[in-house]
């Protein structure tokens, strides 16, 4: 497959943060589509579509967002998977009708529900979901897994109409995928049991007296007010200077790169180091936890979802030349993460008319 950079009509890629698309939708600011598309290529991703879907679920119009993407002749970016259906570290950028892309995305949400259930753990860590215990969350994750299994079963029945041996062949297919081997329901239950045991033991997530995030910042004597006074360059190094004063950090002998997840084995796929986009996510996440221009209301559903999407956008934009956003907090953390990881992506802050 030819890289987009090698195409005859190549132009610099600008990944649009959701607030830019929303601002264009509302008419807060505007681009001349023909001029913009002549000089740049607007980029959106599945995370963009996920945010549009949430807006639609809240009573908004998905069409208004999609119309903006269509007018800008935006290209869709998705992560490339290798033969084992695991990330290759590259991205595929293609021209498709945004309406059709959104329809396809909306019809294949089962894995999304499983991911959203898994993210409940992160929300709990950040002080949210006081009404749920970690056991409750494990139950939600199990429900999502079972839903996914039912979807697979439905698809199998459809396949069997055309390929009678599909059910017998499926286990062989999973075995050939190595790390993507099928996980049975009983195996997933065992995984959840270990997760619950670990989280209750190490993070005391069933103790709602104080969020893990607050305990983390207090233990390391981290103050967002102080960290926000840090100016570039070398923001991450300056944040690390504050963090590494803690005696427990010193005794752990963890390095700055290890702490921020750079040049280290990937936690999910330990046989390889993290890709650049994954390193950026890790740095962005830890800056947020430390309190460097942190996102607000992380303990609330909407605030957490927005913050997670921001991190995803910043990560995906590593496959583009520019990241455009009007979110100052995002811009600050993205610029710091890009600098520390050596990412070539540049950040463009789109200022609102009132600023």
C-alpha positions in Angstrom: 0.0 0.0 0.0 1.4 3.4 -1.0 2.1 5.9 1.8 -0.1 9.0 1.7 3.1 11.1 1.7 4.1 9.5 -1.7 0.7 10.4 -3.4 0.8 12.9 -6.2 -1.8 15.2 -4.4 0.0 15.1 -1.1 -0.4 18.2 1.1 0.4 18.7 4.8 -2.0 16.8 7.1 -3.8 18.7 9.8 -5.5 16.6 12.4 -8.6 18.5 13.6 -9.4 18.3 17.3 -13.1 17.9 18.0 -13.4 21.5 19.3 -12.3 22.8 15.9 -15.0 20.7 14.1 -17.5 21.9 16.7 -16.5 25.5 16.2 -16.8 25.2 12.5 -20.3 23.6 13.0 -21.4 26.5 15.1 -19.9 29.2 12.9 -17.6 30.4 15.7 -14.9 30.5 13.1 -14.7 29.4 9.5 -12.3 28.1 6.9 -12.8 28.7 3.2 -13.1 25.0 2.2 -11.7 25.3 -1.2 -8.7 27.3 0.0 -8.1 25.1 3.0 -8.3 21.9 1.0 -6.0 23.2 -1.7 -3.2 23.8 0.8 -3.9 21.2 3.5 -5.6 17.9 4.1 -8.0 17.8 7.0 -7.8 14.6 9.0 -10.3 12.9 11.4 -10.4 9.5 13.0 -12.6 7.0 14.7 -12.2 8.9 17.9 -13.7 11.9 16.1 -16.7 9.7 15.2 -16.9 8.4 18.8 -17.3 12.0 20.0 -19.9 12.7 17.3 -21.8 9.6 18.4 -21.8 10.9 22.0 -23.1 14.2 20.9 -25.8 12.5 18.9 -26.7 10.4 22.0 -27.0 13.6 23.9 -29.6 15.0 21.4 -27.3 16.6 18.9 -27.2 16.2 15.2 -24.4 13.9 13.9 -25.1 15.2 10.4 -23.9 18.8 11.3 -20.5 17.4 12.3 -20.3 15.1 9.3 -21.2 18.0 7.0 -18.2 20.0 8.2 -15.9 17.0 7.4 -17.5 16.7 4.0 -17.1 20.4 3.2 -13.4 20.2 4.1 -13.0 17.0 2.0 -11.4 15.5 5.1 -9.6 12.2 5.0 -10.2 9.4 7.5 -7.2 8.1 9.6 -7.2 4.6 11.1 -4.5 2.6 12.8 -3.0 -0.1 10.6 -3.2 -3.7 11.9 -0.6 -6.4 11.0 -1.3 -10.0 10.0 -1.9 -10.7 13.8 -4.5 -8.0 14.0 -2.3 -6.0 16.4 -1.2 -2.4 15.7 1.7 -2.1 13.3 2.6 1.4 14.4 1.5 2.9 11.1 -1.7 4.6 10.0 -3.9 4.3 6.9 -5.2 7.6 5.6 -7.9 7.4 3.0 -10.6 9.4 1.2 -14.0 8.1 2.0 -17.4 9.7 2.2 -17.7 10.8 5.9 -21.3 9.9 5.9 -20.6 6.3 4.9 -17.6 6.1 7.3 -19.9 7.2 10.2 -22.6 4.7 9.2 -20.1 1.9 9.2 -18.6 3.0 12.5 -22.1 3.2 14.1 -22.9 -0.4 13.0 -19.8 -1.9 14.6 -19.8 -0.6 18.2 -19.6 -3.9 20.2 -15.9 -3.6 20.8 -16.5 0.0 21.8 -18.8 -1.0 24.5 -16.1 -3.4 25.8 -13.5 -0.7 25.8 -15.9 1.8 27.5 -16.5 -0.8 30.2 -12.8 -1.3 30.7 -12.3 2.4 31.1 -14.5 2.4 34.1 -11.4 1.3 36.1 -9.6 4.5 35.0 -12.7 6.6 36.0 -12.6 5.0 39.4 -8.9 5.7 39.8 -9.6 9.4 39.0 -12.2 9.7 41.7 -15.4 9.0 39.8 -18.1 6.4 40.2 -18.4 6.5 44.0 -21.6 4.5 43.7 -19.7 1.5 42.2 -17.3 -0.9 43.8 -14.5 -2.4 41.8 -16.5 -5.6 41.8 -19.5 -3.8 40.3 -17.2 -2.5 37.5 -15.9 -6.0 36.9 -19.5 -7.1 36.5 -20.0 -4.3 33.9 -16.9 -5.5 32.0 -18.2 -9.1 32.1 -21.6 -7.9 30.7 -19.8 -6.1 27.8 -17.7 -9.2 27.1 -20.8 -11.4 26.9 -22.4 -8.8 24.6 -19.4 -9.0 22.3 -19.6 -12.8 22.4 -23.3 -12.8 21.4 -22.4 -10.5 18.5 -19.7 -12.9 17.4 -22.2 -15.8 17.6 -24.7 -13.8 15.5 -22.0 -13.2 12.9 -21.0 -16.8 12.9 -24.6 -17.9 12.2 -24.7 -15.5 9.2 -21.3 -16.8 8.0 -22.5 -20.4 8.2 -25.2 -19.7 5.7 -22.4 -19.2 3.1 -19.5 -21.1 4.7 -20.8 -24.2 6.5 -17.4 -24.9 8.1 -17.0 -21.4 9.5 -17.5 -22.5 13.2 -15.0 -25.3 12.9 -12.4 -23.0 11.2 -12.7 -20.1 13.6 -10.6 -21.7 16.4 -7.8 -22.5 13.9 -7.9 -18.9 12.7 -7.5 -17.6 16.2 -4.6 -20.0 16.9 -2.8 -18.7 13.9 -3.1 -15.1 15.2 -0.9 -15.8 18.2 -1.5 -12.9 20.6 -5.1 -12.5 19.3 -6.1 -16.0 20.5 -9.7 -16.2 21.4 -10.4 -15.8 25.1 -13.2 -17.9 26.6 -15.7 -16.6 29.0 -14.2 -18.6 31.9 -10.7 -17.3 31.1 -12.1 -13.7 31.0 -13.7 -14.3 34.4 -10.3 -15.4 35.8 -8.7 -12.3 34.3 -11.3 -10.1 36.1 -10.8 -11.9 39.4 -7.1 -11.1 39.2 -7.8 -7.5 38.3 -10.2 -7.0 41.2 -7.7 -8.5 43.6 -4.8 -6.4 42.4 -6.7 -3.1 42.3 -8.2 -3.6 45.8 -4.8 -4.6 47.2 -2.6 -1.9 45.5 -5.0 1.0 45.0 -7.7 0.4 47.6 -10.3 1.4 45.0 -13.2 0.4 47.3 -12.1 3.2 49.7 -14.1 6.2 48.6 -12.8 8.5 51.3 -10.3 10.0 48.8 -9.7 9.5 45.1 -6.5 7.7 44.0 -5.7 10.8 42.0 -5.7 13.1 45.0 -3.7 10.6 47.1 -1.2 10.4 44.2 -0.7 14.1 44.0 -0.5 14.5 47.8 2.0 11.7 48.2 4.3 13.2 45.5 3.6 16.7 46.7 2.4 17.8 43.3 0.4 21.0 42.9 -1.3 21.9 39.6 -0.9 25.6 40.5 2.9 25.2 40.7 3.3 22.9 37.7 1.3 25.2 35.5 4.0 27.8 36.0 6.5 25.6 34.2 7.4 27.0 30.8 8.9 25.2 27.8 11.3 23.9 26.7 11.8 20.6 28.4 8.5 20.6 30.3 8.6 16.9 31.0 12.1 17.1 32.4 11.0 19.9 34.7 7.9 18.0 35.9 10.1 15.0 36.5 12.5 17.1 38.6 9.5 17.7 41.0 8.3 14.1 41.0 11.8 12.6 41.5 12.2 14.5 44.8 9.9 12.0 46.5 11.9 9.5 48.6 9.8 6.5 47.4 10.6 7.4 43.7 14.3 7.7 44.5 14.3 4.3 46.2 12.5 2.7 43.3 15.4 3.7 41.0 12.9 4.2 38.2 14.2 6.5 35.4 12.4 9.4 33.9 11.8 7.6 30.6 10.5 4.5 32.5 8.1 6.6 34.5 6.7 8.4 31.5 6.6 5.2 29.4 9.1 6.2 26.7 11.7 3.8 25.3 10.2 1.0 27.4 8.3 -2.3 26.6 4.7 -1.9 25.8 2.6 -2.9 28.8 0.0 -4.8 26.6 2.5 -6.2 24.1 5.7 -6.6 26.2 7.6 -8.3 23.3 8.0 -4.9 21.7 8.7 -1.3 22.8 5.8 1.2 22.6 5.2 2.9 19.3 5.7 6.7 19.1 1.9 7.3 19.3 1.7 5.1 22.4 4.6 6.9 24.0 2.8 10.2 23.4 -0.3 8.8 25.1 1.7 7.7 28.1 3.4 11.1 28.5 0.2 13.0 28.1 -1.6 10.8 30.6 1.1 11.2 33.2 1.3 14.9 32.8 -2.5 15.0 33.3 -2.1 12.9 36.5 0.7 15.0 37.8 -1.4 18.2 37.3 0.3 19.9 34.5 -2.6 21.9 32.9 -4.9 19.1 34.0 -8.3 18.4 32.6 -11.2 19.3 34.8 -13.9 17.1 36.3 -12.0 13.9 35.6 -14.2 12.2 38.1 -17.3 13.0 36.1 -18.5 10.8 33.2 -18.5 13.7 30.6 -15.2 15.1 31.8 -13.4 11.7 31.8 -14.8 10.9 28.3 -13.6 14.2 27.0 -10.2 13.9 28.5 -9.7 10.4 27.2 -10.7 11.5 23.7 -8.3 14.4 23.9 -5.4 12.0 24.7 -6.5 9.8 21.8 -6.5 12.8 19.4 -3.1 13.9 20.5 -1.8 10.3 20.0 -3.4 9.8 16.6 -2.1 13.2 15.4 1.5 11.8 15.5 0.7 10.4 12.1 0.1 13.9 10.8 2.1 17.1 10.3 -0.1 19.3 12.5 -2.6 19.0 15.4 -5.1 21.9 15.4 -7.0 22.7 18.6 -8.5 25.6 20.5 -8.1 23.8 23.9 -5.2 25.4 25.7 -4.8 22.6 28.2 -4.6 20.0 25.4 -2.1 22.2 23.5 0.2 22.5 26.5 0.3 18.8 27.2 0.5 17.8 23.5 3.4 20.1 22.9 5.3 18.8 25.9 4.7 15.2 24.9 5.7 15.8 21.3 8.9 17.5 22.4 9.9 14.8 24.9 9.2 11.9 22.5 10.8 13.6 19.5 7.5 13.7 17.6 7.6 15.9 14.4 4.0 16.9 14.7 3.5 20.6 15.4 0.6 22.0 17.4 -1.5 24.8 16.1 -3.7 26.7 18.6 -6.8 28.2 17.0 -7.8 31.1 19.0 -11.4 31.9 19.5 -12.7 35.4 18.3 -13.1 36.5 21.9 -9.5 35.8 22.9 
